[in-house]
């Protein structure tokens, strides 16, 4: 329980900051559907400079004009409209060219790449804004991840509004097959949610560190980080060809080799690497069978495409001014496609 509270404490704090964001997002959705008439207070504030000044002073007193509140609202728009939409926007490349399965793990990995790309730009904002905006973006990311994890582990009996939006990038294996099933479903067990959050937190930190190192050291290091994190480290145990003699009793390597023990935090000295090489990590990414060994020939081109995409987008974001990043149109920040 101590580990769970330590892990989820920043997420709970982020929810307090995110509440005005969710309300603002809901209000924007309602306004798009049917414009609401202005209230008496709105007319009063707009018609009187004195009332406007007093109203702004009151909202600033409540903290709505503080840098953290502004960062929280802006970071939600950046996450919701720039980062979280990238898997669906380039679904053909990630699922067909890279052959990532339609799982939540794949969605998390692709989204995490773009979270990292945007944080690279946010970290260059003037101090302390860079740290505030970066933390706000990551908070929204993990709040959304937790919301989606709960929906995957235990889908609600009736459709409920997600933290951001529904996506077709991954398939929920636990979704009820009968839409008319009115059986009440409880919440996902907190123990399982906490365990999954630890796994994804570790993956987020490891992937960010590997990409940071690649961004500094060069394209070879960056290509290695792409292969391990985005392409599933396929072929790490060697490539099996149709003519390769194998023993019927020897199991085939089926898992990625980056996240030992399924991403759990363990003592590396106690890991049985022989057993790990044949243990499914639940990611859905497997080595290609001998009949598909020729697919490995596509990997140099895929790594070149993704490395070029990372360099191109990092340079493009560098040219976007601080003012446009913090308060301009999100279209200035939105990512392109890998193979543009």
N, C-alpha and C positions, 0 to 999 in steps of 0.2 A: 504493500500500500504506500510505503514511503517513496519507492521508485516511481510509482504511478503519479503521485501528487507532485513530485519534482518535475516529471516530464510534462504534465498537463497544466502546471501553473502558468507558464507563459501563454498557453493557448486560452486558458480562462481569462487571463488579463486582456488578451487580444480581443476576446468576445465583447468585453466592455467597451473597447474602442470601436469595435466593428458594428455595434448596435445602431448608431446613427447612420452608418453606411448602408446597412440592410434596409433600414426604413427609407433612406433616400432612394435606394435602388427600387424598392417596391413602389414608391411614389412616382418615380420616373416611368415605370412600366404602366401604372394606371393612367398617367397623363398621356402616354402614347395611345392608349386604347380609347380614352374618352376625356377630353380636356375638362377639368373641373372649374367651376366658377370661383372667382377670387373671393376670399373671406373678407369680413369687415376689417379684421386686423391688417390684412394685406393692403387693402385700399387706404387705410389710415397711415400705415408706414410709408407707402409709396407717395402719398400726397403731402406729407409733412416732413421737411428736413429735420426738424427737431425730434419727431417721433422716430425717424430712421436712425438718428444718432443715438437716441436712448435705447432703441432696440438692439443695435449693434454692440453698445456698451454692455447690455445685459447678456447677450449671447457670448461675448468675450469673457465675461465674468464666469459663465458656466463652463468655459473651456472650449467652446466650439470654434474659436478662432486661433487656438494655440497651434504651434508647429506640429505637434503630435496628432491632433485632430485633423488638420489639413492633410498631413501625410497619410493618415489612415484612410481618408475618403479618396484621395488621389490614387493610393496604392491599390485600393479595391478596383478602381476603373482599369488600372494597368494590368492587374491580374486577370480580371474577368474578361476584358476585351482584347488583351494583347497576348498574354501567356497561355491561359487555359484553353483558348480556342485553337491553338496551333496544331494539336494532334488531329482534329477534325479537318482543319484547313488543308493539311498535306497528308491526308489519310492514305492515299494511294502509294506515296513514297514509303512511308513507314511500315505499312502492312504488306505491300506487295513487293517493293524493291528490297527492303530490309528484312522482310518476312518475320515481322514481329507479330505475335499472336494477339487476337482481340481481347486482351486481359487488362484488368486494372493496373497491373504491374507495368505493362507497356505504356499505358496512358500516363502513369506517374513518371516514367523515365523520360518520355518525350517532353512533358510539361516541365520537368525539372531542368532539362537542358536550357529551355527558354527562360526559366526563372534565373538560372545562373547568368545567362547572357545579359539579362536586364539588370541584375545586381552589379555586374561589371561596370555598367554605365552609372548606376545610382551611387556606387561607392566613390565616384569622382565628383559628386556634388559638394559644395562648400560645407565645411564642418560647422555644426553637427548634423546638417540636413542629410548628408549621405548616409550616416548610420541610422537616422530616424526613418528615412524612406525605405532603406534596405530591410530593416527589421519589420516594418509595416507590411511590405510585400511578402516576406516569408511567413508572417503571422497569418495573412489571408490564405496563403498556399496551404498551410497545415490545418487551418480550420476547415477548408474545403476538403482536404484529404481525409480528415476524421469524419466529416459528414458523409463522404462517399464510402468510406470503409464500413460505417454502420449500415448504410443502405445495401452494401454487398453482402455483409455477414447476416443481416436480418432485414430483408425488405419490409417496409411497412405494409399493413393490410390494405390501406387505401393510399393512392398517390399523394405524395406530399411535396411541397416546394423545396428544391435543394438550395444549398447555400449560394450556388451560382446558376448552373443550368444542367439539363440532362444532355448526355452525349451518346452518340452511336458508335464511338471508337471502341468501346469494350462491351462485352456481353456479361450481364450479371447471371452467374450460374445458379443463384438461389432465388431468382425471380419466380413468383408463382406462375404456373403454367395456365391456370384458370383465372381469367380476369374477374370472374364473378365470385371468386372465392372470398367470402366475407369473414373468414376465420381471423380472429384477432391475433396479432403477433406482438410479442414483447420486444423490448429493446435488445440490441446485440450485447452479449456479456462484456462488461467493462474490462475483464481480464484479457479477453481476446483482442479487443480494440487497443488496449495499452500495449500488448505485445506487438501488434502490427505497426503501431505508431513508432515504437522503438526501432523496428526494422527499417521503416521508411526514413526516419530521422538519420539513421546510420548511412543509408544509401545517399541521402541528400548531402551529408557532410563529405562522404568519400568521393562522390562524383564531382562535387564542387572543388575539392582539393586537387583531384586528378586533372580537371580541366584548367584550373588556375596554373598548375605546373606546366601543362602543355602550352598554354597561351604564352608563357614566358620563355620556356626552353626551346620551342620550335615545333615544326609541323610533325616530325617523327613522334615526339612525345605526345602531341595532341592526337595523332592518329591512333596511338596505342590506347589512350583514354577513351576514344570513340569506340574502338573495337571491344574493349572490356565492358564499357557501361551501356552503350547503345546497340551494339551488334551481338551482345550476349556472350562474348569471348568464345564463339564457336570455333572448334578445332584446337582448343588449348591442349588437349590430350593427344593431338595428332589427328590426321585425316585418314579415315578408313576407306579404302578403295575396294571395288568389287573383287579384285584379285588378291586382296590381302588375306592371308590365312588367319583365321580366328578359331579359338576354342569354343565349342558350343556352351561350355559351362562358364565362360568369362562374360560378365555383364558389359553392356555397351555404355560408354560415358554419355550421360544424358543431360547433365546440368551445367549451368554457368559456374565459373570457378572464381568469381570475384567475391561473392557474399558467402563466406563460409558459414555453415550451420544455418542456412536460410536467413542470414542477416542478424542472427542473435549475437549479443555481446558476450563472447566467451574468451577464455584464455587460449591464445593460439598454440601454446605448448601442449595443450591437451586435445587438440583436434586430430582425429584420425583421417589423414589426408587420403588414404587409400579408400576408405569408406565414403568420404565426401565426394570423390570423383564419380561415384555411381549413385548418389543420392539426389533425388529431385528436389530442387529448391522452391518449387511452386511458381516459378516465373513463367512457365510455359515455353521457354526458349530451350531448344534441344539441338545437339549436334546433328548435322545432316547424315542420313544413312548412306551406305556405300553407293546405292543407286543414284544418289543426288550429289555425289562428291564434286561434280563439275560446278555446282553453285558456289563453291569457295573461290572460283576464278573471278566472281563478281566483286569480291571483298575489297581488293585494291581500289577499284573504281568507286565503290560506296564510301570508303574512308576518305578518298580524295574529294568527293562531293560534299561530305559533311564537314570536313576540315575547311574547305573553301567557303562553305556557308557560314561557319562560325567566324572566320576571319572577315568575311564580307559584312556580316551583320554587326560585328563589333566595331568595325570602322564606320559603318553608317550611323550607328547610335552615337559614336563619338562626335559626329558632325551636327547632331541635334543639340540645340542650345539648352542650357539648364532651365530657362523659363519655359520652353516648350515641353520639356520632360515633366516638370512639376505642375504645370497648369495649362498647357496647350492642348491642341487636338490630339487624341490618341492615335489618329491616323498617321501622325508624324513618327510614331514609335512602333507601329505594328510591323511584325516580321513578314518577310516574303516566303517564297517556297524554296526548298533546298535546291531544286534544279531549275531555278529561274534562268 
